[in-house]
Amino acid sequence: MCRAVLESEGSQETAKGINNGIVYLMAIPYVLIGALGYYIYRWLKKERQIE
């Protein structure tokens, strides 16, 4: 959707939905990388305790 369509609309519900979607798309990579980092941290910590 282009910006002109979002601005010309009387109700701002579509614009709010687009903004929420952008925020989710920006946050998902950080959440995935954080979860992967935590999993690796736990795995390495477990490996050190075994030795």
mmCIF file of the N, C-alpha and C atoms, coordinates in Angstrom:
data_MODEL
# 
_entry.id   MODEL 
# 
loop_
_atom_site.group_PDB 
_atom_site.id 
_atom_site.type_symbol 
_atom_site.label_atom_id 
_atom_site.label_alt_id 
_atom_site.label_comp_id 
_atom_site.label_asym_id 
_atom_site.label_entity_id 
_atom_site.label_seq_id 
_atom_site.pdbx_PDB_ins_code 
_atom_site.Cartn_x 
_atom_site.Cartn_y 
_atom_site.Cartn_z 
_atom_site.occupancy 
_atom_site.B_iso_or_equiv 
_atom_site.pdbx_formal_charge 
_atom_site.auth_seq_id 
_atom_site.auth_comp_id 
_atom_site.auth_asym_id 
_atom_site.auth_atom_id 
_atom_site.pdbx_PDB_model_num 
ATOM 1   N N  . MET A 1 1  ? 0.834   -1.186  0.000  1.00 0.00 ? 1  MET A N  1 
ATOM 2   C CA . MET A 1 1  ? 0.000   0.000   0.000  1.00 0.00 ? 1  MET A CA 1 
ATOM 3   C C  . MET A 1 1  ? 0.873   1.240   0.000  1.00 0.00 ? 1  MET A C  1 
ATOM 4   N N  . CYS A 1 2  ? 0.445   2.204   -0.763 1.00 0.00 ? 2  CYS A N  1 
ATOM 5   C CA . CYS A 1 2  ? 1.244   3.423   -0.780 1.00 0.00 ? 2  CYS A CA 1 
ATOM 6   C C  . CYS A 1 2  ? 0.773   4.381   0.312  1.00 0.00 ? 2  CYS A C  1 
ATOM 7   N N  . ARG A 1 3  ? 1.606   5.321   0.606  1.00 0.00 ? 3  ARG A N  1 
ATOM 8   C CA . ARG A 1 3  ? 1.340   6.253   1.686  1.00 0.00 ? 3  ARG A CA 1 
ATOM 9   C C  . ARG A 1 3  ? 0.106   7.108   1.412  1.00 0.00 ? 3  ARG A C  1 
ATOM 10  N N  . ALA A 1 4  ? -0.125  7.485   0.164  1.00 0.00 ? 4  ALA A N  1 
ATOM 11  C CA . ALA A 1 4  ? -1.265  8.333   -0.190 1.00 0.00 ? 4  ALA A CA 1 
ATOM 12  C C  . ALA A 1 4  ? -2.586  7.632   0.135  1.00 0.00 ? 4  ALA A C  1 
ATOM 13  N N  . VAL A 1 5  ? -2.664  6.344   -0.089 1.00 0.00 ? 5  VAL A N  1 
ATOM 14  C CA . VAL A 1 5  ? -3.896  5.604   0.216  1.00 0.00 ? 5  VAL A CA 1 
ATOM 15  C C  . VAL A 1 5  ? -4.133  5.593   1.717  1.00 0.00 ? 5  VAL A C  1 
ATOM 16  N N  . LEU A 1 6  ? -3.074  5.382   2.485  1.00 0.00 ? 6  LEU A N  1 
ATOM 17  C CA . LEU A 1 6  ? -3.226  5.351   3.942  1.00 0.00 ? 6  LEU A CA 1 
ATOM 18  C C  . LEU A 1 6  ? -3.622  6.717   4.495  1.00 0.00 ? 6  LEU A C  1 
ATOM 19  N N  . GLU A 1 7  ? -3.090  7.800   3.933  1.00 0.00 ? 7  GLU A N  1 
ATOM 20  C CA . GLU A 1 7  ? -3.393  9.131   4.432  1.00 0.00 ? 7  GLU A CA 1 
ATOM 21  C C  . GLU A 1 7  ? -4.776  9.608   4.009  1.00 0.00 ? 7  GLU A C  1 
ATOM 22  N N  . SER A 1 8  ? -5.260  9.185   2.849  1.00 0.00 ? 8  SER A N  1 
ATOM 23  C CA . SER A 1 8  ? -6.540  9.673   2.353  1.00 0.00 ? 8  SER A CA 1 
ATOM 24  C C  . SER A 1 8  ? -7.728  8.961   3.000  1.00 0.00 ? 8  SER A C  1 
ATOM 25  N N  . GLU A 1 9  ? -7.479  7.863   3.643  1.00 0.00 ? 9  GLU A N  1 
ATOM 26  C CA . GLU A 1 9  ? -8.560  7.100   4.257  1.00 0.00 ? 9  GLU A CA 1 
ATOM 27  C C  . GLU A 1 9  ? -9.101  7.847   5.478  1.00 0.00 ? 9  GLU A C  1 
ATOM 28  N N  . GLY A 1 10 ? -10.416 7.882   5.633  1.00 0.00 ? 10 GLY A N  1 
ATOM 29  C CA . GLY A 1 10 ? -11.027 8.568   6.765  1.00 0.00 ? 10 GLY A CA 1 
ATOM 30  C C  . GLY A 1 10 ? -10.698 7.899   8.083  1.00 0.00 ? 10 GLY A C  1 
ATOM 31  N N  . SER A 1 11 ? -10.805 6.600   8.123  1.00 0.00 ? 11 SER A N  1 
ATOM 32  C CA . SER A 1 11 ? -10.471 5.834   9.324  1.00 0.00 ? 11 SER A CA 1 
ATOM 33  C C  . SER A 1 11 ? -8.988  5.501   9.311  1.00 0.00 ? 11 SER A C  1 
ATOM 34  N N  . GLN A 1 12 ? -8.354  5.585   10.419 1.00 0.00 ? 12 GLN A N  1 
ATOM 35  C CA . GLN A 1 12 ? -6.917  5.311   10.493 1.00 0.00 ? 12 GLN A CA 1 
ATOM 36  C C  . GLN A 1 12 ? -6.618  3.869   10.907 1.00 0.00 ? 12 GLN A C  1 
ATOM 37  N N  . GLU A 1 13 ? -7.619  3.004   10.870 1.00 0.00 ? 13 GLU A N  1 
ATOM 38  C CA . GLU A 1 13 ? -7.423  1.614   11.281 1.00 0.00 ? 13 GLU A CA 1 
ATOM 39  C C  . GLU A 1 13 ? -6.417  0.893   10.380 1.00 0.00 ? 13 GLU A C  1 
ATOM 40  N N  . THR A 1 14 ? -6.475  1.131   9.092  1.00 0.00 ? 14 THR A N  1 
ATOM 41  C CA . THR A 1 14 ? -5.542  0.473   8.178  1.00 0.00 ? 14 THR A CA 1 
ATOM 42  C C  . THR A 1 14 ? -4.115  0.928   8.450  1.00 0.00 ? 14 THR A C  1 
ATOM 43  N N  . ALA A 1 15 ? -3.929  2.214   8.686  1.00 0.00 ? 15 ALA A N  1 
ATOM 44  C CA . ALA A 1 15 ? -2.594  2.737   8.972  1.00 0.00 ? 15 ALA A CA 1 
ATOM 45  C C  . ALA A 1 15 ? -2.054  2.150   10.269 1.00 0.00 ? 15 ALA A C  1 
ATOM 46  N N  . LYS A 1 16 ? -2.907  2.020   11.272 1.00 0.00 ? 16 LYS A N  1 
ATOM 47  C CA . LYS A 1 16 ? -2.474  1.419   12.537 1.00 0.00 ? 16 LYS A CA 1 
ATOM 48  C C  . LYS A 1 16 ? -2.088  -0.040  12.333 1.00 0.00 ? 16 LYS A C  1 
ATOM 49  N N  . GLY A 1 17 ? -2.846  -0.744  11.517 1.00 0.00 ? 17 GLY A N  1 
ATOM 50  C CA . GLY A 1 17 ? -2.530  -2.142  11.218 1.00 0.00 ? 17 GLY A CA 1 
ATOM 51  C C  . GLY A 1 17 ? -1.207  -2.283  10.493 1.00 0.00 ? 17 GLY A C  1 
ATOM 52  N N  . ILE A 1 18 ? -0.969  -1.404  9.535  1.00 0.00 ? 18 ILE A N  1 
ATOM 53  C CA . ILE A 1 18 ? 0.301   -1.423  8.804  1.00 0.00 ? 18 ILE A CA 1 
ATOM 54  C C  . ILE A 1 18 ? 1.461   -1.138  9.753  1.00 0.00 ? 18 ILE A C  1 
ATOM 55  N N  . ASN A 1 19 ? 1.308   -0.158  10.621 1.00 0.00 ? 19 ASN A N  1 
ATOM 56  C CA . ASN A 1 19 ? 2.368   0.176   11.578 1.00 0.00 ? 19 ASN A CA 1 
ATOM 57  C C  . ASN A 1 19 ? 2.635   -0.983  12.527 1.00 0.00 ? 19 ASN A C  1 
ATOM 58  N N  . ASN A 1 20 ? 1.593   -1.643  13.001 1.00 0.00 ? 20 ASN A N  1 
ATOM 59  C CA . ASN A 1 20 ? 1.788   -2.797  13.880 1.00 0.00 ? 20 ASN A CA 1 
ATOM 60  C C  . ASN A 1 20 ? 2.514   -3.917  13.144 1.00 0.00 ? 20 ASN A C  1 
ATOM 61  N N  . GLY A 1 21 ? 2.166   -4.141  11.903 1.00 0.00 ? 21 GLY A N  1 
ATOM 62  C CA . GLY A 1 21 ? 2.838   -5.160  11.109 1.00 0.00 ? 21 GLY A CA 1 
ATOM 63  C C  . GLY A 1 21 ? 4.315   -4.865  10.933 1.00 0.00 ? 21 GLY A C  1 
ATOM 64  N N  . ILE A 1 22 ? 4.656   -3.614  10.715 1.00 0.00 ? 22 ILE A N  1 
ATOM 65  C CA . ILE A 1 22 ? 6.056   -3.222  10.571 1.00 0.00 ? 22 ILE A CA 1 
ATOM 66  C C  . ILE A 1 22 ? 6.813   -3.472  11.869 1.00 0.00 ? 22 ILE A C  1 
ATOM 67  N N  . VAL A 1 23 ? 6.194   -3.136  12.992 1.00 0.00 ? 23 VAL A N  1 
ATOM 68  C CA . VAL A 1 23 ? 6.849   -3.363  14.282 1.00 0.00 ? 23 VAL A CA 1 
ATOM 69  C C  . VAL A 1 23 ? 7.092   -4.848  14.504 1.00 0.00 ? 23 VAL A C  1 
ATOM 70  N N  . TYR A 1 24 ? 6.121   -5.684  14.201 1.00 0.00 ? 24 TYR A N  1 
ATOM 71  C CA . TYR A 1 24 ? 6.303   -7.130  14.362 1.00 0.00 ? 24 TYR A CA 1 
ATOM 72  C C  . TYR A 1 24 ? 7.407   -7.648  13.448 1.00 0.00 ? 24 TYR A C  1 
ATOM 73  N N  . LEU A 1 25 ? 7.431   -7.200  12.206 1.00 0.00 ? 25 LEU A N  1 
ATOM 74  C CA . LEU A 1 25 ? 8.466   -7.645  11.278 1.00 0.00 ? 25 LEU A CA 1 
ATOM 75  C C  . LEU A 1 25 ? 9.861   -7.212  11.732 1.00 0.00 ? 25 LEU A C  1 
ATOM 76  N N  . MET A 1 26 ? 9.953   -6.070  12.398 1.00 0.00 ? 26 MET A N  1 
ATOM 77  C CA . MET A 1 26 ? 11.243  -5.622  12.906 1.00 0.00 ? 26 MET A CA 1 
ATOM 78  C C  . MET A 1 26 ? 11.662  -6.399  14.145 1.00 0.00 ? 26 MET A C  1 
ATOM 79  N N  . ALA A 1 27 ? 10.718  -6.812  14.974 1.00 0.00 ? 27 ALA A N  1 
ATOM 80  C CA . ALA A 1 27 ? 11.035  -7.458  16.248 1.00 0.00 ? 27 ALA A CA 1 
ATOM 81  C C  . ALA A 1 27 ? 11.330  -8.949  16.093 1.00 0.00 ? 27 ALA A C  1 
ATOM 82  N N  . ILE A 1 28 ? 10.720  -9.611  15.142 1.00 0.00 ? 28 ILE A N  1 
ATOM 83  C CA . ILE A 1 28 ? 10.851  -11.063 15.022 1.00 0.00 ? 28 ILE A CA 1 
ATOM 84  C C  . ILE A 1 28 ? 12.311  -11.511 14.849 1.00 0.00 ? 28 ILE A C  1 
ATOM 85  N N  . PRO A 1 29 ? 13.136  -10.891 14.009 1.00 0.00 ? 29 PRO A N  1 
ATOM 86  C CA . PRO A 1 29 ? 14.529  -11.352 13.903 1.00 0.00 ? 29 PRO A CA 1 
ATOM 87  C C  . PRO A 1 29 ? 15.293  -11.255 15.227 1.00 0.00 ? 29 PRO A C  1 
ATOM 88  N N  . TYR A 1 30 ? 15.050  -10.194 16.002 1.00 0.00 ? 30 TYR A N  1 
ATOM 89  C CA . TYR A 1 30 ? 15.736  -10.051 17.282 1.00 0.00 ? 30 TYR A CA 1 
ATOM 90  C C  . TYR A 1 30 ? 15.302  -11.138 18.258 1.00 0.00 ? 30 TYR A C  1 
ATOM 91  N N  . VAL A 1 31 ? 14.029  -11.466 18.268 1.00 0.00 ? 31 VAL A N  1 
ATOM 92  C CA . VAL A 1 31 ? 13.528  -12.524 19.147 1.00 0.00 ? 31 VAL A CA 1 
ATOM 93  C C  . VAL A 1 31 ? 14.135  -13.869 18.744 1.00 0.00 ? 31 VAL A C  1 
ATOM 94  N N  . LEU A 1 32 ? 14.176  -14.161 17.451 1.00 0.00 ? 32 LEU A N  1 
ATOM 95  C CA . LEU A 1 32 ? 14.738  -15.430 16.995 1.00 0.00 ? 32 LEU A CA 1 
ATOM 96  C C  . LEU A 1 32 ? 16.228  -15.537 17.311 1.00 0.00 ? 32 LEU A C  1 
ATOM 97  N N  . ILE A 1 33 ? 16.980  -14.480 17.081 1.00 0.00 ? 33 ILE A N  1 
ATOM 98  C CA . ILE A 1 33 ? 18.415  -14.501 17.373 1.00 0.00 ? 33 ILE A CA 1 
ATOM 99  C C  . ILE A 1 33 ? 18.646  -14.612 18.876 1.00 0.00 ? 33 ILE A C  1 
ATOM 100 N N  . GLY A 1 34 ? 17.843  -13.922 19.664 1.00 0.00 ? 34 GLY A N  1 
ATOM 101 C CA . GLY A 1 34 ? 17.962  -14.022 21.118 1.00 0.00 ? 34 GLY A CA 1 
ATOM 102 C C  . GLY A 1 34 ? 17.668  -15.425 21.615 1.00 0.00 ? 34 GLY A C  1 
ATOM 103 N N  . ALA A 1 35 ? 16.627  -16.055 21.075 1.00 0.00 ? 35 ALA A N  1 
ATOM 104 C CA . ALA A 1 35 ? 16.297  -17.419 21.480 1.00 0.00 ? 35 ALA A CA 1 
ATOM 105 C C  . ALA A 1 35 ? 17.405  -18.386 21.070 1.00 0.00 ? 35 ALA A C  1 
ATOM 106 N N  . LEU A 1 36 ? 17.950  -18.218 19.889 1.00 0.00 ? 36 LEU A N  1 
ATOM 107 C CA . LEU A 1 36 ? 19.049  -19.073 19.439 1.00 0.00 ? 36 LEU A CA 1 
ATOM 108 C C  . LEU A 1 36 ? 20.279  -18.881 20.334 1.00 0.00 ? 36 LEU A C  1 
ATOM 109 N N  . GLY A 1 37 ? 20.585  -17.643 20.662 1.00 0.00 ? 37 GLY A N  1 
ATOM 110 C CA . GLY A 1 37 ? 21.712  -17.360 21.553 1.00 0.00 ? 37 GLY A CA 1 
ATOM 111 C C  . GLY A 1 37 ? 21.524  -17.975 22.927 1.00 0.00 ? 37 GLY A C  1 
ATOM 112 N N  . TYR A 1 38 ? 20.329  -17.914 23.459 1.00 0.00 ? 38 TYR A N  1 
ATOM 113 C CA . TYR A 1 38 ? 20.046  -18.507 24.765 1.00 0.00 ? 38 TYR A CA 1 
ATOM 114 C C  . TYR A 1 38 ? 20.188  -20.019 24.711 1.00 0.00 ? 38 TYR A C  1 
ATOM 115 N N  . TYR A 1 39 ? 19.687  -20.634 23.629 1.00 0.00 ? 39 TYR A N  1 
ATOM 116 C CA . TYR A 1 39 ? 19.799  -22.082 23.464 1.00 0.00 ? 39 TYR A CA 1 
ATOM 117 C C  . TYR A 1 39 ? 21.272  -22.499 23.402 1.00 0.00 ? 39 TYR A C  1 
ATOM 118 N N  . ILE A 1 40 ? 22.102  -21.767 22.663 1.00 0.00 ? 40 ILE A N  1 
ATOM 119 C CA . ILE A 1 40 ? 23.526  -22.080 22.565 1.00 0.00 ? 40 ILE A CA 1 
ATOM 120 C C  . ILE A 1 40 ? 24.202  -21.888 23.914 1.00 0.00 ? 40 ILE A C  1 
ATOM 121 N N  . TYR A 1 41 ? 23.846  -20.833 24.624 1.00 0.00 ? 41 TYR A N  1 
ATOM 122 C CA . TYR A 1 41 ? 24.404  -20.579 25.949 1.00 0.00 ? 41 TYR A CA 1 
ATOM 123 C C  . TYR A 1 41 ? 24.106  -21.739 26.894 1.00 0.00 ? 41 TYR A C  1 
ATOM 124 N N  . ARG A 1 42 ? 22.847  -22.187 26.914 1.00 0.00 ? 42 ARG A N  1 
ATOM 125 C CA . ARG A 1 42 ? 22.479  -23.312 27.783 1.00 0.00 ? 42 ARG A CA 1 
ATOM 126 C C  . ARG A 1 42 ? 23.210  -24.579 27.384 1.00 0.00 ? 42 ARG A C  1 
ATOM 127 N N  . TRP A 1 43 ? 23.355  -24.811 26.070 1.00 0.00 ? 43 TRP A N  1 
ATOM 128 C CA . TRP A 1 43 ? 24.033  -26.003 25.581 1.00 0.00 ? 43 TRP A CA 1 
ATOM 129 C C  . TRP A 1 43 ? 25.514  -25.997 25.994 1.00 0.00 ? 43 TRP A C  1 
ATOM 130 N N  . LEU A 1 44 ? 26.168  -24.836 25.844 1.00 0.00 ? 44 LEU A N  1 
ATOM 131 C CA . LEU A 1 44 ? 27.573  -24.741 26.228 1.00 0.00 ? 44 LEU A CA 1 
ATOM 132 C C  . LEU A 1 44 ? 27.751  -24.882 27.733 1.00 0.00 ? 44 LEU A C  1 
ATOM 133 N N  . LYS A 1 45 ? 26.853  -24.319 28.497 1.00 0.00 ? 45 LYS A N  1 
ATOM 134 C CA . LYS A 1 45 ? 26.923  -24.424 29.953 1.00 0.00 ? 45 LYS A CA 1 
ATOM 135 C C  . LYS A 1 45 ? 26.761  -25.882 30.387 1.00 0.00 ? 45 LYS A C  1 
ATOM 136 N N  . LYS A 1 46 ? 25.870  -26.600 29.738 1.00 0.00 ? 46 LYS A N  1 
ATOM 137 C CA . LYS A 1 46 ? 25.655  -28.007 30.042 1.00 0.00 ? 46 LYS A CA 1 
ATOM 138 C C  . LYS A 1 46 ? 26.882  -28.836 29.680 1.00 0.00 ? 46 LYS A C  1 
ATOM 139 N N  . GLU A 1 47 ? 27.520  -28.524 28.556 1.00 0.00 ? 47 GLU A N  1 
ATOM 140 C CA . GLU A 1 47 ? 28.725  -29.237 28.132 1.00 0.00 ? 47 GLU A CA 1 
ATOM 141 C C  . GLU A 1 47 ? 29.870  -29.028 29.122 1.00 0.00 ? 47 GLU A C  1 
ATOM 142 N N  . ARG A 1 48 ? 29.994  -27.857 29.660 1.00 0.00 ? 48 ARG A N  1 
ATOM 143 C CA . ARG A 1 48 ? 31.065  -27.565 30.625 1.00 0.00 ? 48 ARG A CA 1 
ATOM 144 C C  . ARG A 1 48 ? 30.839  -28.294 31.931 1.00 0.00 ? 48 ARG A C  1 
ATOM 145 N N  . GLN A 1 49 ? 29.598  -28.481 32.337 1.00 0.00 ? 49 GLN A N  1 
ATOM 146 C CA . GLN A 1 49 ? 29.313  -29.167 33.603 1.00 0.00 ? 49 GLN A CA 1 
ATOM 147 C C  . GLN A 1 49 ? 29.597  -30.652 33.500 1.00 0.00 ? 49 GLN A C  1 
ATOM 148 N N  . ILE A 1 50 ? 29.467  -31.217 32.321 1.00 0.00 ? 50 ILE A N  1 
ATOM 149 C CA . ILE A 1 50 ? 29.714  -32.648 32.130 1.00 0.00 ? 50 ILE A CA 1 
ATOM 150 C C  . ILE A 1 50 ? 31.205  -32.955 32.271 1.00 0.00 ? 50 ILE A C  1 
ATOM 151 N N  . GLU A 1 51 ? 32.054  -32.066 31.803 1.00 0.00 ? 51 GLU A N  1 
ATOM 152 C CA . GLU A 1 51 ? 33.503  -32.327 31.820 1.00 0.00 ? 51 GLU A CA 1 
ATOM 153 C C  . GLU A 1 51 ? 34.088  -32.300 33.193 1.00 0.00 ? 51 GLU A C  1 
# 
